[in-house]
Amino acid sequence: MRSALLAVLLIAAPAVATPRGEDQIAKAIAGRTAGRPITCIEQHNIRSTTIVSETAILYEMRDGAILVNRPPNGTGFLRRDLALITDTHDGDRLCNVDIVRLYDTTTRFDFGSIGLGDFIPYPRPGK
């Protein structure tokens, strides 16, 4: 009887899970503290870009900082197997008003586009 009750309690307990994309972001920024949101970044300072499917775009900067950009709309279009094509309006600066086109390199078709949000910086620990 006791084991049956325990089994019922385990089945009835709600599962607490975080979406996979949030787990990937948490792993990338582990040990870092968020800075103030910024509206623009210099493209020549970007070392690499990672799409976190259906969640955000991570920009790793030359100084080791990671900037998280969560577009306000259209994150459902974000897939890690797509390429980003940016249309900037401020020279070499990528800003929260810019549009990012998503390009499927396999089919060679545009997959959609999204507007960027603010960039949340997570500096390297000790910076």
VEXRO-738722 format. One record per residue (C-alpha): residue number from 0; residue in three letters; y, z negated, x. Coordinates in nm, 3 decimals, always signed. Example, Ala and Ser with C-alpha at 12.3 -4.5 7.8 and 13.67 -1.06 7.14 Angstrom:
<recs>
<k=0&r=Ala&c2=-0.450&c3=-0.780&c1=+1.230> .
<k=1&r=Ser&c2=-0.106&c3=-0.714&c1=+1.367> .
</recs>
This chain:
<recs>
<k=0&r=Met&c2=+0.000&c3=+0.000&c1=+0.000> .
<k=1&r=Arg&c2=+0.240&c3=-0.093&c1=+0.275> .
<k=2&r=Ser&c2=+0.187&c3=+0.236&c1=+0.467> .
<k=3&r=Ala&c2=+0.229&c3=+0.436&c1=+0.144> .
<k=4&r=Leu&c2=+0.563&c3=+0.263&c1=+0.081> .
<k=5&r=Leu&c2=+0.676&c3=+0.335&c1=+0.436> .
<k=6&r=Ala&c2=+0.581&c3=+0.702&c1=+0.396> .
<k=7&r=Val&c2=+0.782&c3=+0.724&c1=+0.073> .
<k=8&r=Leu&c2=+1.083&c3=+0.564&c1=+0.241> .
<k=9&r=Leu&c2=+1.065&c3=+0.806&c1=+0.534> .
<k=10&r=Ile&c2=+1.043&c3=+1.105&c1=+0.304> .
<k=11&r=Ala&c2=+1.328&c3=+0.981&c1=+0.083> .
<k=12&r=Ala&c2=+1.561&c3=+0.901&c1=+0.375> .
<k=13&r=Pro&c2=+1.831&c3=+1.167&c1=+0.412> .
<k=14&r=Ala&c2=+1.816&c3=+1.363&c1=+0.735> .
<k=15&r=Val&c2=+2.132&c3=+1.342&c1=+0.942> .
<k=16&r=Ala&c2=+2.167&c3=+1.663&c1=+1.136> .
<k=17&r=Thr&c2=+2.454&c3=+1.842&c1=+1.301> .
<k=18&r=Pro&c2=+2.475&c3=+2.219&c1=+1.282> .
<k=19&r=Arg&c2=+2.336&c3=+2.392&c1=+1.588> .
<k=20&r=Gly&c2=+2.674&c3=+2.536&c1=+1.686> .
<k=21&r=Glu&c2=+2.832&c3=+2.192&c1=+1.689> .
<k=22&r=Asp&c2=+2.551&c3=+2.069&c1=+1.916> .
<k=23&r=Gln&c2=+2.622&c3=+2.355&c1=+2.158> .
<k=24&r=Ile&c2=+2.994&c3=+2.270&c1=+2.167> .
<k=25&r=Ala&c2=+2.922&c3=+1.899&c1=+2.216> .
<k=26&r=Lys&c2=+2.697&c3=+1.981&c1=+2.511> .
<k=27&r=Ala&c2=+2.962&c3=+2.207&c1=+2.668> .
<k=28&r=Ile&c2=+3.240&c3=+1.946&c1=+2.644> .
<k=29&r=Ala&c2=+3.030&c3=+1.636&c1=+2.716> .
<k=30&r=Gly&c2=+3.226&c3=+1.382&c1=+2.922> .
<k=31&r=Arg&c2=+3.560&c3=+1.551&c1=+2.850> .
<k=32&r=Thr&c2=+3.853&c3=+1.439&c1=+2.638> .
<k=33&r=Ala&c2=+4.043&c3=+1.678&c1=+2.412> .
<k=34&r=Gly&c2=+4.400&c3=+1.760&c1=+2.505> .
<k=35&r=Arg&c2=+4.682&c3=+1.868&c1=+2.277> .
<k=36&r=Pro&c2=+4.624&c3=+2.199&c1=+2.096> .
<k=37&r=Ile&c2=+4.794&c3=+2.496&c1=+2.261> .
<k=38&r=Thr&c2=+4.893&c3=+2.824&c1=+2.101> .
<k=39&r=Cys&c2=+4.854&c3=+3.070&c1=+2.393> .
<k=40&r=Ile&c2=+4.654&c3=+3.105&c1=+2.714> .
<k=41&r=Glu&c2=+4.687&c3=+3.342&c1=+3.009> .
<k=42&r=Gln&c2=+4.401&c3=+3.594&c1=+2.998> .
<k=43&r=His&c2=+4.386&c3=+3.626&c1=+3.377> .
<k=44&r=Asn&c2=+4.292&c3=+3.254&c1=+3.393> .
<k=45&r=Ile&c2=+3.979&c3=+3.303&c1=+3.178> .
<k=46&r=Arg&c2=+3.659&c3=+3.284&c1=+3.386> .
<k=47&r=Ser&c2=+3.412&c3=+3.339&c1=+3.100> .
<k=48&r=Thr&c2=+3.388&c3=+3.351&c1=+2.722> .
<k=49&r=Thr&c2=+3.103&c3=+3.226&c1=+2.505> .
<k=50&r=Ile&c2=+3.060&c3=+3.287&c1=+2.134> .
<k=51&r=Val&c2=+2.905&c3=+2.992&c1=+1.953> .
<k=52&r=Ser&c2=+2.743&c3=+3.158&c1=+1.652> .
<k=53&r=Glu&c2=+2.923&c3=+3.095&c1=+1.322> .
<k=54&r=Thr&c2=+3.134&c3=+2.820&c1=+1.481> .
<k=55&r=Ala&c2=+3.381&c3=+2.889&c1=+1.764> .
<k=56&r=Ile&c2=+3.469&c3=+3.073&c1=+2.083> .
<k=57&r=Leu&c2=+3.460&c3=+2.881&c1=+2.412> .
<k=58&r=Tyr&c2=+3.687&c3=+2.993&c1=+2.695> .
<k=59&r=Glu&c2=+3.601&c3=+2.858&c1=+3.041> .
<k=60&r=Met&c2=+3.912&c3=+2.866&c1=+3.255> .
<k=61&r=Arg&c2=+3.944&c3=+2.911&c1=+3.632> .
<k=62&r=Asp&c2=+4.051&c3=+2.547&c1=+3.670> .
<k=63&r=Gly&c2=+3.726&c3=+2.430&c1=+3.504> .
<k=64&r=Ala&c2=+3.880&c3=+2.346&c1=+3.167> .
<k=65&r=Ile&c2=+3.699&c3=+2.454&c1=+2.852> .
<k=66&r=Leu&c2=+3.911&c3=+2.567&c1=+2.560> .
<k=67&r=Val&c2=+3.758&c3=+2.562&c1=+2.213> .
<k=68&r=Asn&c2=+3.897&c3=+2.807&c1=+1.959> .
<k=69&r=Arg&c2=+3.785&c3=+2.762&c1=+1.600> .
<k=70&r=Pro&c2=+3.916&c3=+3.058&c1=+1.403> .
<k=71&r=Pro&c2=+4.052&c3=+2.941&c1=+1.065> .
<k=72&r=Asn&c2=+3.860&c3=+3.213&c1=+0.876> .
<k=73&r=Gly&c2=+3.569&c3=+3.445&c1=+0.937> .
<k=74&r=Thr&c2=+3.353&c3=+3.229&c1=+1.163> .
<k=75&r=Gly&c2=+3.051&c3=+3.364&c1=+0.978> .
<k=76&r=Phe&c2=+3.105&c3=+3.689&c1=+1.169> .
<k=77&r=Leu&c2=+3.068&c3=+3.515&c1=+1.506> .
<k=78&r=Arg&c2=+2.735&c3=+3.594&c1=+1.672> .
<k=79&r=Arg&c2=+2.649&c3=+3.525&c1=+2.033> .
<k=80&r=Asp&c2=+2.514&c3=+3.878&c1=+2.084> .
<k=81&r=Leu&c2=+2.849&c3=+4.044&c1=+2.007> .
<k=82&r=Ala&c2=+3.125&c3=+4.142&c1=+2.248> .
<k=83&r=Leu&c2=+3.485&c3=+4.036&c1=+2.196> .
<k=84&r=Ile&c2=+3.767&c3=+4.290&c1=+2.205> .
<k=85&r=Thr&c2=+4.109&c3=+4.128&c1=+2.194> .
<k=86&r=Asp&c2=+4.427&c3=+4.288&c1=+2.067> .
<k=87&r=Thr&c2=+4.708&c3=+4.082&c1=+2.215> .
<k=88&r=His&c2=+5.071&c3=+4.087&c1=+2.111> .
<k=89&r=Asp&c2=+5.220&c3=+3.898&c1=+2.404> .
<k=90&r=Gly&c2=+5.126&c3=+4.088&c1=+2.721> .
<k=91&r=Asp&c2=+4.862&c3=+3.896&c1=+2.919> .
<k=92&r=Arg&c2=+4.871&c3=+3.598&c1=+2.684> .
<k=93&r=Leu&c2=+4.602&c3=+3.542&c1=+2.423> .
<k=94&r=Cys&c2=+4.755&c3=+3.357&c1=+2.129> .
<k=95&r=Asn&c2=+4.658&c3=+3.198&c1=+1.800> .
<k=96&r=Val&c2=+4.816&c3=+3.492&c1=+1.615> .
<k=97&r=Asp&c2=+4.597&c3=+3.751&c1=+1.790> .
<k=98&r=Ile&c2=+4.307&c3=+3.935&c1=+1.632> .
<k=99&r=Val&c2=+3.966&c3=+3.950&c1=+1.798> .
<k=100&r=Arg&c2=+3.738&c3=+4.239&c1=+1.710> .
<k=101&r=Leu&c2=+3.365&c3=+4.179&c1=+1.725> .
<k=102&r=Tyr&c2=+3.171&c3=+4.471&c1=+1.870> .
<k=103&r=Asp&c2=+2.796&c3=+4.523&c1=+1.856> .
<k=104&r=Thr&c2=+2.705&c3=+4.684&c1=+2.189> .
<k=105&r=Thr&c2=+2.359&c3=+4.782&c1=+2.064> .
<k=106&r=Thr&c2=+2.471&c3=+4.986&c1=+1.763> .
<k=107&r=Arg&c2=+2.815&c3=+5.063&c1=+1.909> .
<k=108&r=Phe&c2=+2.988&c3=+4.965&c1=+1.587> .
<k=109&r=Asp&c2=+3.261&c3=+4.716&c1=+1.509> .
<k=110&r=Phe&c2=+3.108&c3=+4.415&c1=+1.338> .
<k=111&r=Gly&c2=+3.431&c3=+4.272&c1=+1.201> .
<k=112&r=Ser&c2=+3.742&c3=+4.093&c1=+1.318> .
<k=113&r=Ile&c2=+3.886&c3=+3.745&c1=+1.304> .
<k=114&r=Gly&c2=+4.220&c3=+3.582&c1=+1.374> .
<k=115&r=Leu&c2=+4.223&c3=+3.312&c1=+1.640> .
<k=116&r=Gly&c2=+4.324&c3=+2.951&c1=+1.584> .
<k=117&r=Asp&c2=+4.480&c3=+2.706&c1=+1.828> .
<k=118&r=Phe&c2=+4.304&c3=+2.645&c1=+2.159> .
<k=119&r=Ile&c2=+4.183&c3=+2.287&c1=+2.210> .
<k=120&r=Pro&c2=+4.166&c3=+2.216&c1=+2.585> .
<k=121&r=Tyr&c2=+3.897&c3=+1.995&c1=+2.734> .
<k=122&r=Pro&c2=+3.997&c3=+1.952&c1=+3.101> .
<k=123&r=Arg&c2=+3.740&c3=+1.891&c1=+3.368> .
<k=124&r=Pro&c2=+3.679&c3=+1.516&c1=+3.404> .
<k=125&r=Gly&c2=+3.917&c3=+1.364&c1=+3.658> .
<k=126&r=Lys&c2=+4.191&c3=+1.623&c1=+3.594> .
</recs>
